[in-house]
């Protein structure tokens, strides 16, 4: 796989305390629509989820929302989405989001966003997929996680042969190019290229 046709975006069902979070979600959505890259996301109309999805739709892009039935009242489905898929549980939602995406981007979010991001990192670490994973660290949002990952390496829990391949961007305009470069390298067989590990800590 060396083409990015769709990106699964993990992000908060809230908007967070910094307006830069929503601005980054809007910019990412605009960029995806401009590059004809579809959005796969959690299906909600609230928070950063709704913001990124609206930005894709407002600029002519395609959106696939996947939402469990028990969250439909809380997170509300977004009108105008081309494909809304209602599933029975979180496991089905996450599996379907994985299957429909060529890459993963984590915007700022809460514990659910973190869980989804770390799950994809774990699956990649175990060799279950080679899709690019990127953290969009707006206003250094993911700095504490990057410090923790470095601590895990230094403490011997992320060992040789079990490296984590992930990307970190600070600006939404850099995301698509970084994902495409990573997908191209992996398509050429460089799945464990150290240049894919973008940790500054």
C-alpha positions as a printed Julia matrix, in Angstrom:
201×3 Matrix{Float64}:
   0.0    0.0    0.0
   1.6    3.23  -1.15
  -1.43   5.4   -1.91
  -3.37   7.43   0.64
  -7.01   7.43  -0.44
  -8.61   7.71   3.0
  -7.45   8.77   6.45
  -8.96   7.7    9.73
  -8.89  10.69  12.06
  -9.1   10.09  15.8
 -10.02  13.16  17.85
 -12.03  14.45  20.75
 -15.8   14.58  21.07
 -15.08  17.9   22.79
 -13.28  20.9   21.32
 -10.7   21.37  24.07
  -9.54  24.55  25.75
  -7.27  25.9   23.0
  -8.87  27.36  19.84
  -5.83  26.09  17.94
  -7.22  22.56  18.21
 -10.36  23.38  16.21
  -8.39  25.47  13.73
  -6.09  22.51  13.09
  -9.1   20.21  12.6
 -10.56  22.63  10.05
  -7.25  22.96   8.21
  -6.77  19.2    8.07
 -10.29  18.7    6.73
  -9.75  21.34   4.03
  -6.46  19.76   3.0
  -7.99  16.29   2.79
 -10.84  17.51   0.59
  -8.44  19.43  -1.65
  -6.36  16.28  -2.15
  -9.43  14.08  -2.72
  -8.68  12.04   0.39
 -11.72  10.67   2.18
 -12.28  11.01   5.92
 -13.08   8.01   8.09
 -14.07   9.05  11.6
 -16.24   8.27  14.59
 -19.45   9.61  13.09
 -20.29  12.31  15.63
 -21.34  15.92  15.08
 -19.78  17.27  18.29
 -16.32  18.5   19.26
 -13.3   18.11  17.01
 -14.99  15.13  15.37
 -17.73  17.36  14.0
 -15.26  20.12  13.13
 -13.01  17.99  10.93
 -15.96  16.28   9.25
 -17.7   19.58   8.47
 -14.5   20.97   7.0
 -14.19  18.0    4.65
 -17.84  18.28   3.62
 -17.75  22.06   3.22
 -14.91  21.71   0.73
 -16.45  18.95  -1.34
 -14.8   15.93   0.25
 -16.14  12.51   1.17
 -16.87  11.47   4.74
 -17.55   8.05   6.23
 -18.8    8.12   9.81
 -18.94   4.98  11.92
 -20.83   5.24  15.18
 -22.16   2.74  17.73
 -25.91   2.9   18.25
 -25.53   3.69  21.97
 -23.6    6.9   21.15
 -26.04   8.31  18.61
 -27.84  10.47  21.18
 -24.65  11.62  22.93
 -22.42  12.33  19.92
 -25.2   12.86  17.33
 -24.68  11.9   13.71
 -23.69  14.67  11.33
 -26.1   15.55   8.54
 -24.72  15.62   5.02
 -22.24  12.8    5.57
 -22.16  10.55   2.5
 -21.8    7.31   4.46
 -22.98   6.85   8.04
 -22.6    3.33   9.38
 -24.27   2.42  12.66
 -22.71  -0.54  14.48
 -23.5   -2.4   17.66
 -20.34  -1.85  19.71
 -16.99  -0.09  19.98
 -14.98  -3.1   18.82
 -16.89  -3.25  15.53
 -16.52   0.5   15.1
 -12.76   0.4   15.55
 -12.29  -2.61  13.29
 -14.35  -1.02  10.52
 -12.49   2.28  10.84
  -9.24   0.36  10.51
 -10.4   -1.53   7.43
 -11.6    1.58   5.6
  -8.46   3.69   6.21
  -5.06   3.83   4.54
  -3.52   5.88   7.36
  -4.31   7.19  10.84
  -4.08  10.7   12.27
  -4.63  11.58  15.91
  -5.74  15.13  16.62
  -6.0   16.25  20.24
  -8.56  14.34  22.27
  -9.26  12.52  25.48
  -8.84   8.98  26.72
 -10.85   7.49  23.85
  -8.61   9.16  21.29
  -5.53   7.97  23.16
  -6.87   4.42  23.31
  -7.54   4.34  19.56
  -4.12   5.78  18.75
  -2.25   3.4   21.03
  -4.19   0.42  19.69
  -3.06   1.18  16.14
   0.51   1.66  17.35
   0.31  -1.71  19.12
  -1.11  -3.5   16.08
   1.66  -2.03  13.92
   4.31  -2.99  16.5
   3.02  -6.57  16.38
   3.16  -6.63  12.58
  -0.59  -6.62  11.99
  -0.49  -3.64   9.63
   1.92  -1.2    7.97
  -0.36   1.8    7.59
   1.19   5.13   8.58
   0.28   6.56  11.99
   0.67  10.27  12.71
   0.13  12.42  15.77
  -0.83  16.01  14.96
   0.69  17.61  18.04
  -1.05  20.97  17.96
   0.39  23.32  20.58
   2.62  20.45  21.81
  -0.46  18.46  22.8
   1.26  15.09  22.38
   4.55  16.08  23.99
   3.78  14.23  27.27
   3.0   11.04  25.34
   6.21  11.35  23.33
   8.16  11.76  26.56
   6.48   8.64  27.95
   7.31   6.63  24.81
  10.94   7.72  25.08
  10.91   6.66  28.74
   9.55   3.25  27.73
  12.41   2.84  25.27
  15.02   3.91  27.8
  13.52   1.53  30.37
  13.76  -1.42  27.98
  10.04  -1.96  27.32
  10.2   -0.93  23.66
  12.94  -3.28  22.59
  14.95  -3.87  19.42
  12.75  -5.6   16.91
   9.63  -4.11  18.53
  10.15  -0.49  17.52
   7.25   1.9   17.15
   6.85   3.51  13.75
   4.96   6.77  13.99
   5.09  10.31  12.69
   4.66  13.6   14.5
   3.51  16.8   12.8
   2.99  20.18  14.38
   1.17  21.79  11.45
  -1.89  20.35   9.66
  -0.52  21.39   6.28
   2.36  18.94   6.72
   0.21  15.9    7.44
  -0.69  14.61   3.98
   2.81  14.93   2.58
   4.28  13.1    5.57
   1.74  10.29   5.27
   2.35   9.92   1.55
   6.12   9.8    2.04
   5.73   7.14   4.74
   3.35   5.07   2.61
   5.73   5.27  -0.34
   8.69   4.12   1.74
   6.72   1.25   3.21
   5.49   0.32  -0.24
   9.12   0.07  -1.27
   9.7   -2.39   1.56
  11.22  -0.09   4.18
   8.72  -0.94   6.91
  11.34  -0.54   9.62
  13.08   2.54   8.26
  14.15   4.56  11.29
  13.28   7.76   9.42
   9.64   6.91  10.03
  10.11   7.35  13.76
   9.71  11.04  14.38
  10.3   11.38  18.12
  12.01  14.52  19.41
  12.26  13.38  23.02
